[in-house]
Amino acid sequence: MKIKVLIIVLVIILLLVGGFFFVSYKKDKAKEIILEDVNALEKDIDIINDGTEIDDFKLIYEMEFYFENVKYDYAVNLLTNEIVNYDQE
């Protein structure tokens, strides 16, 4: 019985760690997509806010930033790498 509990705990830990690395990798990919769309380098932007959220059962990465005195607001679906929202002021 103790071995089954230990195995279940280990599987849960592996899923959590794997999920963390998956989201981290996908966030990096989403940031690359955004920067490519704006034609900017990461060193040239000033990030105001960024993070992930679940919207309509979709995992979304949102990033607000300034580039060349223009404020940008992007949202990227982390599973499809599709830009789902974009705004510039």
C-alpha positions as CSV (number, residue, x, y, z in Angstrom):
1,M,0.0,0.0,0.0
2,K,2.8,2.4,0.9
3,I,4.5,1.7,-2.5
4,K,1.3,2.6,-4.4
5,V,1.0,5.9,-2.5
6,L,4.7,6.7,-3.2
7,I,4.2,5.9,-6.9
8,I,1.1,8.2,-7.1
9,V,3.0,11.0,-5.3
10,L,6.0,10.6,-7.6
11,V,3.7,10.7,-10.7
12,I,2.0,13.8,-9.5
13,I,5.3,15.5,-8.8
14,L,6.6,14.6,-12.3
15,L,3.4,16.0,-13.9
16,L,3.7,19.2,-12.0
17,V,7.4,19.7,-12.9
18,G,6.7,18.7,-16.5
19,G,3.8,21.1,-16.6
20,F,6.0,23.9,-15.3
21,F,8.7,23.3,-17.9
22,F,6.0,23.1,-20.6
23,V,4.5,26.4,-19.7
24,S,7.9,28.0,-19.3
25,Y,9.0,26.8,-22.8
26,K,5.7,27.9,-24.3
27,K,6.0,31.3,-22.7
28,D,9.4,31.8,-24.2
29,K,8.1,30.7,-27.6
30,A,5.1,33.1,-27.3
31,K,7.5,36.0,-26.5
32,E,9.6,35.1,-29.6
33,I,6.4,35.3,-31.7
34,I,5.4,38.7,-30.3
35,L,8.9,40.1,-30.8
36,E,9.0,38.8,-34.3
37,D,5.6,40.4,-35.0
38,V,6.8,43.8,-33.8
39,N,10.3,43.3,-35.3
40,A,12.0,44.0,-32.0
41,L,14.7,42.4,-29.9
42,E,14.0,41.6,-26.2
43,K,16.8,44.0,-25.1
44,D,15.0,46.9,-26.9
45,I,11.6,46.5,-25.2
46,D,10.4,47.6,-21.8
47,I,8.0,45.0,-20.4
48,I,5.3,46.5,-18.3
49,N,3.4,43.3,-17.5
50,D,3.4,39.7,-18.6
51,G,1.9,36.4,-17.4
52,T,-0.4,33.5,-18.2
53,E,-4.1,33.1,-17.7
54,I,-6.8,30.7,-18.7
55,D,-9.5,32.3,-20.9
56,D,-12.3,30.3,-22.3
57,F,-10.4,27.1,-21.4
58,K,-7.4,28.3,-23.4
59,L,-4.0,28.9,-21.9
60,I,-3.1,32.5,-22.9
61,Y,0.2,34.4,-22.5
62,E,-0.3,38.2,-22.2
63,M,2.5,40.8,-22.5
64,E,2.3,44.6,-22.3
65,F,5.4,46.4,-23.3
66,Y,6.9,49.6,-24.8
67,F,8.9,49.6,-28.0
68,E,10.1,52.8,-29.6
69,N,7.7,54.9,-27.4
70,V,4.7,52.8,-28.5
71,K,2.7,50.7,-26.0
72,Y,1.8,47.2,-27.2
73,D,-0.5,44.7,-25.7
74,Y,-0.4,41.1,-27.0
75,A,-2.1,37.8,-26.2
76,V,-0.9,34.5,-27.6
77,N,-2.5,31.1,-27.3
78,L,0.2,28.9,-25.7
79,L,-1.1,25.7,-27.3
80,T,-1.4,26.9,-30.9
81,N,1.2,29.8,-30.8
82,E,-1.5,32.0,-32.4
83,I,-1.8,35.7,-31.7
84,V,-5.3,36.0,-30.4
85,N,-5.3,39.7,-29.5
86,Y,-3.2,42.7,-30.3
87,D,-3.4,46.3,-29.5
88,Q,-1.0,49.3,-30.0
89,E,-1.4,52.8,-28.6
